[in-house]
């Protein structure tokens, strides 16, 4: 995937109530495909938890107890974003106001 991140002062996301689950992460502006949405902030962990996400970092799986808005990314079978290492990237164009989702893995598909 070509990742050409543009950084500017306009925020990419905001958090509000979600129709999927609890609170969700939403696009604050139109985001083109292959846009860096945000980078995980948090602490590495080896224990699962409410705001822990497991991501591939190189060949290994690492857990992060997330402390920023990334903690509100909800699961979808048809996600519009994905984590690559510690970064969340758009997989397709995401419209302003659209909830940003990630596929957490097959264990989540039946929930």
Buried (B, 14 or more C-beta within 10 A) or exposed (E): EEEEEEEEEEEBBBEEEBEEEEBBBBBEBEBEEBBBBBEBEBEEBEEEEEBBBBBEBEEEEBBBBBEEBBBBBBBBEEBBBBBBEBBBBBBEBBEEEEBBBBBBEEEEEEE
